[in-house]
């Protein structure tokens, strides 16, 4: 929305010395350019490769999110952990668990 207002203001400022029909045309073009820039920016932020991979993970391995008490029943098997690592290997590489937790685990387990 900020981009639309910016382009509209820039168009209005440039068009203040022009005739009325040309001013309307310039404002309309500024609004369209701002809308396109906003849509492109929004689309870019939504479809990152990591977001796509997380969606794919949830389709292949749906998570049963439910509260459970602490203890050994809460853990996952080494095989499941290995599958998780292989699935996100292109993103994890040599990164620490700080990256894995904040960028993969938490988004996957949020309600």
C-alpha positions as CSV (number, residue, x, y, z in Angstrom):
1,X,0.0,0.0,0.0
2,X,2.9,2.3,0.8
3,X,4.2,1.8,-2.8
4,X,0.9,2.8,-4.3
5,X,0.8,6.0,-2.2
6,X,4.4,6.8,-3.1
7,X,3.8,6.4,-6.8
8,X,0.5,8.3,-6.6
9,X,2.2,11.2,-4.8
10,X,5.1,11.2,-7.3
11,X,2.6,11.2,-10.2
12,X,0.5,14.0,-8.7
13,X,3.6,16.1,-8.1
14,X,4.9,15.6,-11.6
15,X,1.4,16.2,-13.1
16,X,0.7,19.4,-11.2
17,X,1.9,21.5,-14.1
18,X,0.0,19.5,-16.8
19,X,-3.5,19.6,-18.2
20,X,-6.3,17.9,-16.3
21,X,-6.8,14.8,-18.6
22,X,-3.0,14.2,-18.7
23,X,-2.9,14.6,-14.9
24,X,-5.5,11.9,-14.5
25,X,-3.6,9.6,-16.9
26,X,-0.4,10.1,-15.0
27,X,-2.0,9.4,-11.6
28,X,-3.6,6.3,-13.0
29,X,-0.3,5.0,-14.4
30,X,1.3,5.8,-11.0
31,X,-1.3,3.8,-9.2
32,X,-1.0,0.9,-11.6
33,X,2.8,0.9,-11.3
34,X,2.5,1.0,-7.5
35,X,0.0,-1.9,-7.5
36,X,2.2,-4.0,-9.7
37,X,5.3,-3.3,-7.6
38,X,3.3,-4.2,-4.4
39,X,2.0,-7.4,-5.9
40,X,5.4,-8.5,-7.2
41,X,7.0,-7.8,-3.8
42,X,4.2,-9.7,-1.9
43,X,4.5,-12.7,-4.3
44,X,8.3,-12.8,-3.9
45,X,8.1,-13.0,-0.1
46,X,5.4,-15.7,0.0
47,X,7.0,-18.2,-2.3
48,X,10.5,-18.7,-1.0
49,X,12.1,-22.1,-1.7
50,X,12.1,-22.9,2.0
51,X,8.4,-22.1,2.3
52,X,7.6,-24.4,-0.7
53,X,9.7,-27.2,0.9
54,X,7.9,-26.9,4.2
55,X,4.6,-27.2,2.5
56,X,5.8,-30.2,0.6
57,X,7.0,-31.8,3.9
58,X,3.6,-31.3,5.5
59,X,1.9,-32.9,2.5
60,X,4.1,-35.9,2.6
61,X,4.4,-36.3,6.4
62,X,1.4,-34.6,8.0
63,X,2.1,-33.7,11.6
64,X,-0.2,-34.7,14.5
65,X,0.1,-31.6,16.6
66,X,-1.1,-32.4,20.1
67,X,0.0,-31.7,23.6
68,X,1.8,-34.4,25.4
69,X,3.6,-34.7,28.7
70,X,7.3,-34.7,29.1
71,X,9.2,-37.9,28.9
72,X,10.4,-40.6,26.4
73,X,7.0,-40.8,24.6
74,X,7.5,-37.2,23.4
75,X,10.7,-38.0,21.4
76,X,11.1,-39.0,17.8
77,X,13.1,-41.9,16.4
78,X,16.5,-41.6,14.9
79,X,15.1,-42.7,11.6
80,X,12.5,-39.9,11.6
81,X,15.3,-37.4,12.5
82,X,17.4,-38.7,9.6
83,X,14.5,-38.5,7.2
84,X,13.9,-34.9,8.3
85,X,17.6,-34.1,7.8
86,X,17.6,-35.5,4.3
87,X,14.4,-33.7,3.4
88,X,15.8,-30.3,4.4
89,X,19.4,-31.0,3.6
90,X,19.7,-28.4,0.9
91,X,18.7,-25.7,3.4
92,X,20.5,-27.0,6.5
93,X,23.9,-27.8,5.1
94,X,26.4,-26.9,7.8
95,X,24.1,-24.6,9.8
96,X,23.4,-25.0,13.5
97,X,20.2,-26.0,15.3
98,X,19.5,-22.3,15.9
99,X,18.8,-22.1,12.1
100,X,16.9,-25.4,12.0
101,X,14.7,-24.6,14.9
102,X,13.8,-21.0,14.0
103,X,13.4,-21.5,10.2
104,X,12.1,-25.0,9.9
105,X,10.8,-26.6,13.1
106,X,8.9,-23.7,14.6
107,X,7.1,-22.8,11.3
108,X,6.2,-26.4,10.8
109,X,4.7,-26.8,14.3
110,X,2.9,-23.5,14.7
111,X,-0.8,-23.9,15.1
